[in-house]
């Protein structure tokens, strides 16, 4: 498996080991030694002071020892360090990392059966599908957490607008959704469950989107899965023309 492009690795090291805002030499050695143990590698710079003209070079030469997927994981994890939480250059680096080498990521919710089936059911709702895929892409890149939630909500809202043939916000569709499910002979218990879920869903989304609160990764994954399940169900029950899909 080919390694990441040398120019990209050099660029990453320039940012992560920047003189003013990057990792210190001792931290670079500490992290590199840890990765060398994890991946069973021998790195050229394992002690501090190191035999390199500067810490950027030391980091780059250490990274070159690892395989492509290992390089991806190391750069990604270094970008996620708390010391870089407000560093815009590091955020941009992580975004570019996923744009160019996202195939090396293990975080592939888009490949799960649930998401694949949901995308299949959304084929007839292209506006909703576009936002759904946008949300998945942002989630898998590990960035734009708030935007991931926003795109997922918009996908859901666009779907409901299409199903109910109106232009109301999701909050103002809940009663109509319950009525449509009831007319479609959904069991009262399941109908009430869906209505409650959507009510709590909109409350959760409004709180985190409007106030830009941080959300842990497990919650974002759960919201994606929950949205997928509910959208698939609504398409099947309310969008009756798609009942032949499996």
Rosetta blueprint (number, residue, H / E / L):
1 X L
2 X L
3 X L
4 X L
5 X L
6 X H
7 X H
8 X H
9 X H
10 X H
11 X H
12 X H
13 X H
14 X H
15 X H
16 X H
17 X L
18 X L
19 X L
20 X L
21 X L
22 X L
23 X L
24 X L
25 X H
26 X H
27 X H
28 X H
29 X H
30 X H
31 X H
32 X H
33 X H
34 X H
35 X H
36 X H
37 X H
38 X H
39 X L
40 X L
41 X L
42 X L
43 X L
44 X L
45 X L
46 X L
47 X L
48 X L
49 X L
50 X L
51 X L
52 X L
53 X L
54 X L
55 X H
56 X H
57 X H
58 X H
59 X H
60 X H
61 X H
62 X H
63 X H
64 X L
65 X L
66 X L
67 X L
68 X H
69 X H
70 X H
71 X H
72 X H
73 X H
74 X H
75 X H
76 X H
77 X H
78 X H
79 X H
80 X L
81 X L
82 X H
83 X H
84 X H
85 X L
86 X L
87 X L
88 X H
89 X H
90 X H
91 X H
92 X H
93 X H
94 X H
95 X H
96 X H
97 X H
98 X H
99 X H
100 X H
101 X H
102 X H
103 X H
104 X H
105 X L
106 X L
107 X L
108 X L
109 X H
110 X H
111 X H
112 X L
113 X H
114 X H
115 X H
116 X H
117 X H
118 X H
119 X H
120 X H
121 X H
122 X H
123 X H
124 X H
125 X L
126 X H
127 X H
128 X H
129 X H
130 X H
131 X H
132 X H
133 X H
134 X H
135 X H
136 X H
137 X H
138 X H
139 X H
140 X H
141 X H
142 X L
143 X L
144 X L
145 X H
146 X H
147 X H
148 X H
149 X H
150 X H
151 X H
152 X H
153 X H
154 X H
155 X H
156 X H
157 X H
158 X H
159 X H
160 X H
161 X H
162 X H
163 X H
164 X H
165 X L
166 X L
167 X L
168 X L
169 X L
170 X H
171 X H
172 X H
173 X H
174 X H
175 X H
176 X H
177 X H
178 X H
179 X H
180 X H
181 X H
182 X H
183 X H
184 X L
185 X L
186 X L
187 X L
188 X H
189 X H
190 X H
191 X H
192 X H
193 X H
194 X H
195 X H
196 X H
197 X H
198 X H
199 X H
200 X H
201 X H
202 X H
203 X H
204 X H
205 X H
206 X H
207 X H
208 X H
209 X H
210 X H
211 X H
212 X L
213 X L
214 X L
215 X L
216 X L
217 X H
218 X H
219 X H
220 X H
221 X H
222 X H
223 X H
224 X H
225 X H
226 X H
227 X H
228 X H
229 X H
230 X H
231 X H
232 X H
233 X H
234 X H
235 X H
236 X H
237 X H
238 X L
239 X L
240 X H
241 X H
242 X H
243 X L
244 X L
245 X L
246 X L
